[in-house]
Amino acid sequence: MNRAHRYCLVAAAAAALFAAVAAPALAQKAQEPVLVTSCGQSPGPLRITVFMKRLAIDHEFKADATVKDLAAKPYKTLIIVTGSSLKGMGAAGVEITDEVARASALIAEAKKRGITLVGAHVEGMERRAKNAAPGDNSDEMSIDTVCPKAQFLIVRKDGDEDGRFTTLGKKFNIPVLLYEKNADIVNVLKPVFGK
C-alpha cells in the first residue's frame, strides 16, 4: 500500500469518525436560504461563504444586515460570525456597541421568526483578547452577544484554546463543532446543513 493510498484511507476514516461524532449532537439541521453577517465587521464571514458556495448552499452575505433584511426574504438560517475588527468597524462608521445592538436585534427577530441561529468564530485567537489593545474587550462582547443564543457553534479550534466556546456550549447545551484549519470548515458545514 503506497503512501497516497494510506493517506486516503486515513482521511476517509477521519471523515467517517467526524460524521459519527457530530451526527448525534445535531438533532436538528440548519436550512436554506441563509443570511450571513458579522458582529464586529470582521472579514470572518467571507471565509464561511467561500465554502458555502462550494457546497451550493443558498446564502447571502450582508456586512450590515438588519431586521429589515430578515423580513425581506424567507431566510431559514442566520449565521453571525463573532470577533471584531477595529479597521472594519472604522470603515463602516460603527463602534462595537452599534454592532452588539444590531446583532441583538437580528437575534431577537430570528427567534420570533423561527430562524435557526448559528454562531461562528473562524479566525482563531486573532479575533480574541490575545491581540487586543489593553482594555479592548470588543471581541468578547461580540462573542457574548451571539454565542449563548445560538443553536450551533462553529469554531476554529485554536480560537478555543482557553475553552471559551466549549464552556459556553456545555453551559447552554449548544453543539460546538470544532475544526482545525480553514479548509475544514466544509466538513463542519456538511453535517450542519445535512449535505
Backbone as CSV, one residue per row, in Angstrom:
resi,resn,N_x,N_y,N_z,CA_x,CA_y,CA_z,C_x,C_y,C_z
1,MET,0.853,-1.182,0.000,0.000,0.000,0.000,0.895,1.240,0.000
2,ASN,0.732,2.105,-1.017,1.595,3.277,-1.083,1.111,4.373,-0.141
3,ARG,1.951,5.405,0.004,1.675,6.487,0.945,0.379,7.221,0.605
4,ALA,0.128,7.500,-0.668,-1.076,8.227,-1.080,-2.333,7.435,-0.731
5,HIS,-2.286,6.123,-0.977,-3.442,5.268,-0.673,-3.704,5.228,0.835
6,ARG,-2.598,5.122,1.620,-2.725,5.113,3.081,-3.334,6.423,3.566
7,TYR,-2.889,7.550,2.968,-3.403,8.869,3.350,-4.904,8.955,3.079
8,CYS,-5.338,8.454,1.908,-6.766,8.482,1.554,-7.590,7.674,2.545
9,LEU,-7.070,6.507,2.949,-7.793,5.674,3.912,-7.910,6.373,5.264
10,VAL,-6.820,6.989,5.694,-6.840,7.708,6.976,-7.804,8.886,6.904
11,ALA,-7.785,9.623,5.797,-8.691,10.775,5.636,-10.147,10.326,5.638
12,ALA,-10.427,9.221,4.947,-11.799,8.698,4.900,-12.244,8.245,6.287
13,ALA,-11.353,7.603,7.025,-11.691,7.152,8.381,-11.945,8.348,9.290
14,ALA,-11.124,9.391,9.153,-11.304,10.596,9.970,-12.630,11.263,9.664
15,ALA,-12.978,11.333,8.372,-14.251,11.944,7.975,-15.426,11.144,8.529
16,ALA,-15.310,9.824,8.468,-16.382,8.963,8.999,-16.510,9.137,10.504
17,LEU,-15.373,9.241,11.193,-15.388,9.438,12.631,-16.025,10.775,12.967
18,PHE,-15.661,11.824,12.201,-16.245,13.146,12.432,-17.754,13.077,12.292
19,ALA,-18.225,12.441,11.225,-19.664,12.337,10.977,-20.337,11.566,12.105
20,ALA,-19.693,10.501,12.562,-20.280,9.681,13.618,-20.372,10.444,14.928
21,VAL,-19.335,11.270,15.201,-19.336,12.046,16.437,-20.314,13.209,16.344
22,ALA,-20.326,13.904,15.177,-21.131,15.112,15.049,-22.612,14.811,14.922
23,ALA,-22.961,13.736,14.208,-24.363,13.475,13.905,-25.267,13.386,15.128
24,PRO,-24.886,12.630,16.208,-25.793,12.527,17.342,-26.057,13.873,18.008
25,ALA,-25.069,14.779,17.984,-25.224,16.072,18.644,-26.151,16.999,17.858
26,LEU,-26.335,16.717,16.575,-27.124,17.599,15.729,-28.512,17.006,15.491
27,ALA,-29.345,17.132,16.500,-30.713,16.621,16.392,-31.488,17.405,15.344
28,GLN,-31.114,18.662,15.138,-31.760,19.469,14.110,-30.716,19.900,13.096
29,LYS,-31.170,20.287,11.926,-30.269,20.757,10.872,-30.616,22.206,10.556
30,ALA,-29.617,22.941,10.087,-29.868,24.283,9.577,-30.427,24.147,8.162
31,GLN,-31.220,25.119,7.743,-31.845,25.055,6.422,-31.507,26.295,5.606
32,GLU,-31.732,26.175,4.307,-31.519,27.278,3.380,-32.859,27.973,3.105
33,PRO,-32.803,29.236,2.674,-31.637,30.101,2.445,-31.064,30.652,3.750
34,VAL,-29.825,31.152,3.637,-29.054,31.573,4.796,-28.626,33.031,4.636
35,LEU,-28.748,33.792,5.717,-28.205,35.145,5.766,-26.952,35.100,6.630
36,VAL,-25.849,35.603,6.087,-24.564,35.601,6.803,-24.159,37.039,7.096
37,THR,-23.763,37.299,8.338,-23.288,38.624,8.720,-22.258,38.455,9.837
38,SER,-21.793,39.578,10.381,-20.839,39.507,11.486,-21.338,40.367,12.631
39,CYS,-20.741,40.176,13.780,-20.940,41.095,14.894,-19.557,41.642,15.191
40,GLY,-19.228,42.747,14.531,-17.901,43.333,14.709,-17.187,43.666,13.421
41,GLN,-17.856,43.455,12.275,-17.310,43.833,10.967,-15.951,43.202,10.658
42,SER,-15.746,41.974,11.120,-14.506,41.268,10.785,-14.650,40.630,9.405
43,PRO,-13.531,40.211,8.786,-13.613,39.534,7.489,-14.003,38.060,7.595
44,GLY,-14.236,37.566,8.799,-14.557,36.158,9.015,-15.695,35.605,8.168
45,PRO,-16.802,36.348,7.989,-17.908,35.791,7.200,-17.509,35.395,5.785
46,LEU,-16.545,36.092,5.210,-16.123,35.771,3.840,-15.496,34.384,3.770
47,ARG,-14.836,33.955,4.849,-14.258,32.604,4.879,-15.361,31.560,4.807
48,ILE,-16.424,31.789,5.558,-17.525,30.827,5.559,-18.217,30.799,4.202
49,THR,-18.434,31.965,3.606,-19.178,31.998,2.340,-18.423,31.294,1.212
50,VAL,-17.107,31.282,1.264,-16.327,30.550,0.251,-16.742,29.083,0.231
51,PHE,-16.880,28.483,1.408,-17.221,27.063,1.496,-18.711,26.821,1.294
52,MET,-19.522,27.799,1.623,-20.954,27.670,1.342,-21.190,27.626,-0.169
53,LYS,-20.408,28.412,-0.900,-20.505,28.376,-2.371,-20.128,26.994,-2.890
54,ARG,-19.051,26.418,-2.344,-18.607,25.093,-2.796,-19.668,24.022,-2.575
55,LEU,-20.425,24.175,-1.491,-21.471,23.202,-1.174,-22.815,23.571,-1.791
56,ALA,-22.820,24.643,-2.577,-24.057,25.117,-3.225,-25.153,25.389,-2.199
57,ILE,-24.766,25.979,-1.053,-25.748,26.378,-0.039,-26.258,27.763,-0.413
58,ASP,-27.560,27.898,-0.541,-28.188,29.165,-0.910,-27.991,30.164,0.228
59,HIS,-27.175,31.183,-0.024,-26.865,32.142,1.040,-26.650,33.540,0.473
60,GLU,-26.673,34.497,1.387,-26.393,35.888,1.047,-25.582,36.483,2.186
61,PHE,-24.531,37.231,1.850,-23.714,37.897,2.858,-24.041,39.378,2.878
62,LYS,-24.353,39.896,4.062,-24.592,41.336,4.240,-23.839,41.780,5.483
63,ALA,-22.818,42.584,5.283,-21.992,43.032,6.403,-22.799,43.810,7.429
64,ASP,-23.800,44.546,6.953,-24.601,45.385,7.847,-26.057,44.931,7.902
65,ALA,-26.280,43.625,7.849,-27.639,43.071,7.845,-28.450,43.595,9.026
66,THR,-29.740,43.859,8.758,-30.638,44.355,9.796,-31.910,43.508,9.828
67,VAL,-32.770,43.842,10.747,-34.061,43.167,10.878,-34.847,43.254,9.568
68,LYS,-34.720,44.364,8.862,-35.428,44.524,7.582,-35.004,43.458,6.580
69,ASP,-33.745,43.061,6.624,-33.265,42.020,5.710,-33.934,40.682,6.015
70,LEU,-34.138,40.391,7.290,-34.805,39.141,7.656,-36.255,39.140,7.195
71,ALA,-36.855,40.331,7.130,-38.248,40.436,6.693,-38.370,40.403,5.174
72,ALA,-37.284,40.740,4.473,-37.348,40.881,3.012,-37.274,39.548,2.272
73,LYS,-36.753,38.513,2.917,-36.582,37.221,2.256,-36.845,36.115,3.280
74,PRO,-37.391,34.987,2.868,-37.721,33.932,3.843,-36.499,33.114,4.277
75,TYR,-35.556,33.783,4.941,-34.367,33.070,5.423,-34.771,32.028,6.454
76,LYS,-34.065,30.895,6.433,-34.310,29.843,7.411,-33.190,29.765,8.453
77,THR,-32.020,30.326,8.079,-30.856,30.281,8.973,-30.135,31.623,8.946
78,LEU,-29.674,32.048,10.114,-28.864,33.252,10.257,-27.525,32.832,10.850
79,ILE,-26.439,33.125,10.142,-25.095,32.865,10.668,-24.471,34.206,11.026
80,ILE,-24.100,34.335,12.301,-23.403,35.550,12.738,-22.000,35.156,13.170
81,VAL,-21.010,35.728,12.495,-19.607,35.446,12.804,-19.139,36.453,13.848
82,THR,-18.569,35.950,14.933,-18.153,36.818,16.033,-16.692,37.230,15.893
83,GLY,-16.326,38.254,16.649,-14.979,38.809,16.608,-15.007,40.143,15.903
84,SER,-14.384,41.136,16.507,-14.464,42.484,15.953,-13.173,42.900,15.256
85,SER,-13.336,43.789,14.291,-12.204,44.384,13.588,-12.329,45.896,13.716
86,LEU,-11.368,46.509,14.390,-11.415,47.965,14.542,-11.348,48.643,13.178
87,LYS,-10.558,48.058,12.275,-10.451,48.602,10.917,-11.798,48.484,10.199
88,GLY,-12.419,47.313,10.298,-13.711,47.088,9.642,-14.801,47.991,10.200
89,MET,-14.818,48.121,11.532,-15.832,48.982,12.137,-15.585,50.436,11.786
90,GLY,-14.306,50.820,11.721,-13.978,52.198,11.341,-14.455,52.510,9.938
91,ALA,-14.224,51.573,9.009,-14.655,51.764,7.616,-16.170,51.846,7.509
92,ALA,-16.870,51.096,8.385,-18.340,51.098,8.359,-18.923,52.250,9.174
93,GLY,-18.069,52.956,9.903,-18.536,54.081,10.715,-19.343,53.651,11.926
94,VAL,-18.976,52.495,12.504,-19.702,51.991,13.671,-18.729,51.627,14.784
95,GLU,-19.266,51.470,15.986,-18.494,51.013,17.134,-19.056,49.676,17.587
96,ILE,-18.367,49.015,18.499,-18.816,47.691,18.937,-20.208,47.757,19.566
97,THR,-20.528,48.849,20.244,-21.868,48.962,20.842,-22.950,48.975,19.755
98,ASP,-22.649,49.595,18.612,-23.590,49.583,17.479,-23.749,48.162,16.944
99,GLU,-22.631,47.446,16.840,-22.650,46.085,16.321,-23.404,45.134,17.254
100,VAL,-23.199,45.321,18.555,-23.905,44.496,19.544,-25.413,44.749,19.456
101,ALA,-25.785,46.017,19.312,-27.213,46.358,19.202,-27.809,45.770,17.925
102,ARG,-27.077,45.857,16.807,-27.562,45.323,15.526,-27.713,43.807,15.600
103,ALA,-26.696,43.132,16.134,-26.749,41.674,16.244,-27.855,41.235,17.202
104,SER,-28.016,41.945,18.297,-29.064,41.604,19.270,-30.445,41.711,18.641
105,ALA,-30.658,42.757,17.840,-31.944,42.930,17.157,-32.174,41.809,16.149
106,LEU,-31.123,41.439,15.411,-31.223,40.331,14.455,-31.574,39.026,15.159
107,ILE,-30.917,38.766,16.272,-31.150,37.528,17.025,-32.585,37.478,17.537
108,ALA,-33.069,38.596,18.073,-34.444,38.639,18.587,-35.451,38.405,17.464
109,GLU,-35.193,39.003,16.305,-36.106,38.834,15.171,-36.043,37.410,14.622
110,ALA,-34.838,36.844,14.588,-34.684,35.468,14.121,-35.461,34.514,15.019
111,LYS,-35.382,34.732,16.319,-36.113,33.887,17.269,-37.618,34.006,17.032
112,LYS,-38.078,35.234,16.829,-39.501,35.479,16.598,-39.984,34.758,15.335
113,ARG,-39.130,34.695,14.321,-39.497,34.099,13.037,-39.164,32.609,12.941
114,GLY,-38.592,32.046,13.990,-38.230,30.627,13.955,-37.035,30.341,13.070
115,ILE,-36.147,31.326,12.919,-34.941,31.180,12.103,-33.815,30.612,12.971
116,THR,-33.154,29.581,12.474,-32.043,28.965,13.203,-30.859,29.926,13.254
117,LEU,-30.272,30.073,14.444,-29.099,30.925,14.609,-27.853,30.068,14.768
118,VAL,-26.871,30.329,13.921,-25.568,29.672,14.015,-24.540,30.733,14.382
119,GLY,-23.834,30.526,15.481,-22.740,31.417,15.858,-21.439,30.820,15.350
120,ALA,-20.552,31.664,14.871,-19.283,31.149,14.332,-18.121,32.026,14.787
121,HIS,-16.997,31.381,15.015,-15.756,32.105,15.320,-14.668,31.437,14.490
122,VAL,-14.300,32.068,13.379,-13.491,31.371,12.377,-12.083,31.938,12.176
123,GLU,-11.688,32.868,13.033,-10.367,33.467,12.849,-9.420,33.203,14.006
124,GLY,-9.728,32.187,14.814,-8.821,31.809,15.884,-8.575,32.917,16.884
125,MET,-7.404,32.865,17.518,-7.070,33.840,18.557,-6.795,35.228,17.987
126,GLU,-6.691,35.339,16.660,-6.533,36.665,16.057,-7.718,37.558,16.406
127,ARG,-8.899,36.937,16.587,-10.108,37.689,16.920,-10.519,37.467,18.367
128,ARG,-9.525,37.267,19.218,-9.784,37.117,20.643,-8.912,38.117,21.390
129,ALA,-8.989,38.121,22.679,-8.272,39.090,23.514,-6.755,39.040,23.331
130,LYS,-6.239,37.930,22.789,-4.793,37.765,22.619,-4.159,38.941,21.885
131,ASN,-4.821,39.442,20.846,-4.240,40.526,20.058,-4.902,41.877,20.305
132,ALA,-5.758,41.957,21.322,-6.475,43.203,21.589,-5.592,44.200,22.323
133,ALA,-5.885,45.470,22.103,-5.192,46.525,22.843,-5.650,46.460,24.303
134,PRO,-4.828,46.936,25.232,-5.233,46.916,26.638,-6.600,47.590,26.824
135,GLY,-7.485,46.911,27.520,-8.812,47.469,27.779,-9.833,47.229,26.679
136,ASP,-9.390,46.694,25.529,-10.318,46.443,24.423,-10.941,45.059,24.588
137,ASN,-12.231,45.046,24.901,-12.923,43.760,25.062,-13.995,43.578,23.994
138,SER,-13.824,44.239,22.843,-14.844,44.193,21.798,-15.045,42.780,21.232
139,ASP,-13.969,42.004,21.136,-14.122,40.625,20.646,-15.006,39.818,21.594
140,GLU,-14.747,39.958,22.877,-15.516,39.203,23.868,-16.964,39.680,23.940
141,MET,-17.189,40.967,23.735,-18.563,41.496,23.694,-19.325,40.870,22.531
142,SER,-18.647,40.725,21.397,-19.242,40.110,20.219,-19.617,38.662,20.504
143,ILE,-18.712,37.921,21.121,-18.949,36.513,21.463,-20.116,36.386,22.442
144,ASP,-20.120,37.221,23.485,-21.174,37.162,24.495,-22.547,37.504,23.927
145,THR,-22.586,38.336,22.910,-23.856,38.737,22.306,-24.485,37.602,21.515
146,VAL,-23.653,36.851,20.805,-24.159,35.867,19.844,-24.180,34.433,20.373
147,CYS,-23.062,33.975,20.877,-22.875,32.534,21.113,-23.847,31.886,22.106
148,PRO,-24.172,32.515,23.231,-25.091,31.846,24.159,-26.499,31.630,23.594
149,LYS,-26.844,32.340,22.533,-28.191,32.256,21.966,-28.267,31.375,20.709
150,ALA,-27.127,30.837,20.287,-27.075,30.069,19.038,-27.568,28.637,19.220
151,GLN,-28.024,28.033,18.109,-28.388,26.612,18.116,-27.176,25.727,17.809
152,PHE,-26.197,26.301,17.094,-24.936,25.619,16.792,-23.814,26.634,16.934
153,LEU,-22.608,26.156,17.272,-21.414,26.996,17.236,-20.390,26.320,16.334
154,ILE,-19.852,27.090,15.392,-18.784,26.622,14.510,-17.533,27.407,14.898
155,VAL,-16.500,26.695,15.346,-15.343,27.374,15.937,-14.035,26.751,15.466
156,ARG,-13.112,27.598,14.996,-11.776,27.089,14.691,-11.088,26.754,16.012
157,LYS,-10.532,25.570,16.085,-10.052,25.011,17.348,-9.078,25.915,18.092
158,ASP,-8.178,26.584,17.366,-7.204,27.419,18.067,-7.841,28.660,18.685
159,GLY,-9.070,28.972,18.314,-9.788,30.078,18.956,-10.410,29.659,20.275
160,ASP,-10.355,28.358,20.560,-10.931,27.821,21.797,-9.844,27.307,22.727
161,GLU,-8.637,27.874,22.602,-7.507,27.419,23.424,-7.814,27.469,24.912
162,ASP,-8.603,28.458,25.317,-8.937,28.622,26.730,-10.272,27.974,27.093
163,GLY,-10.873,27.254,26.136,-12.140,26.592,26.409,-13.338,27.520,26.435
164,ARG,-13.164,28.711,25.903,-14.236,29.727,25.935,-15.527,29.203,25.302
165,PHE,-15.413,28.605,24.114,-16.598,28.180,23.376,-17.150,26.842,23.876
166,THR,-16.251,25.920,24.217,-16.736,24.640,24.733,-17.432,24.833,26.078
167,THR,-16.973,25.787,26.862,-17.635,26.103,28.131,-19.026,26.670,27.879
168,LEU,-19.134,27.584,26.910,-20.450,28.127,26.555,-21.372,27.023,26.050
169,GLY,-20.816,26.119,25.246,-21.605,25.013,24.715,-22.187,24.145,25.822
170,LYS,-21.354,23.822,26.810,-21.826,22.997,27.928,-22.860,23.761,28.766
171,LYS,-22.576,25.012,29.023,-23.470,25.812,29.871,-24.856,25.973,29.255
172,PHE,-24.902,26.213,27.934,-26.177,26.490,27.276,-26.683,25.327,26.414
173,ASN,-26.023,24.165,26.547,-26.422,22.966,25.804,-26.456,23.209,24.294
174,ILE,-25.362,23.765,23.777,-25.237,24.089,22.349,-24.149,23.200,21.742
175,PRO,-24.440,22.485,20.649,-23.376,21.722,19.984,-22.274,22.656,19.484
176,VAL,-21.029,22.338,19.819,-19.876,23.118,19.371,-19.092,22.264,18.382
177,LEU,-19.030,22.705,17.135,-18.316,21.980,16.091,-16.962,22.641,15.875
178,LEU,-15.919,21.967,16.311,-14.558,22.492,16.202,-13.896,21.955,14.942
179,TYR,-13.046,22.753,14.344,-12.283,22.296,13.184,-10.870,22.850,13.288
180,GLU,-9.933,22.198,12.598,-8.517,22.532,12.754,-8.069,23.715,11.909
181,LYS,-8.334,23.660,10.590,-7.847,24.710,9.696,-8.960,25.163,8.767
182,ASN,-8.740,26.285,8.099,-9.800,26.895,7.291,-10.445,25.923,6.306
183,ALA,-9.644,25.096,5.661,-10.177,24.174,4.660,-11.160,23.175,5.263
184,ASP,-11.112,23.003,6.597,-12.001,22.043,7.263,-13.397,22.602,7.530
185,ILE,-13.612,23.888,7.272,-14.944,24.466,7.502,-15.991,23.674,6.724
186,VAL,-15.632,23.230,5.544,-16.578,22.499,4.709,-17.063,21.227,5.412
187,ASN,-16.193,20.578,6.195,-16.576,19.354,6.892,-17.509,19.618,8.073
188,VAL,-17.562,20.870,8.512,-18.480,21.252,9.579,-19.823,21.677,8.980
189,LEU,-19.758,22.416,7.873,-20.999,22.868,7.234,-21.837,21.698,6.727
190,LYS,-21.178,20.622,6.263,-21.906,19.472,5.723,-22.912,18.902,6.718
191,PRO,-22.492,18.521,7.936,-23.498,17.987,8.872,-24.499,19.030,9.344
192,VAL,-24.070,20.278,9.469,-24.992,21.327,9.920,-26.140,21.493,8.936
193,PHE,-25.809,21.432,7.634,-26.833,21.622,6.596,-27.299,20.309,5.975
194,GLY,-26.818,19.188,6.529,-27.251,17.895,6.018,-26.830,17.633,4.585
195,LYS,-25.639,18.105,4.215,-25.131,17.925,2.845,-24.355,16.623,2.715
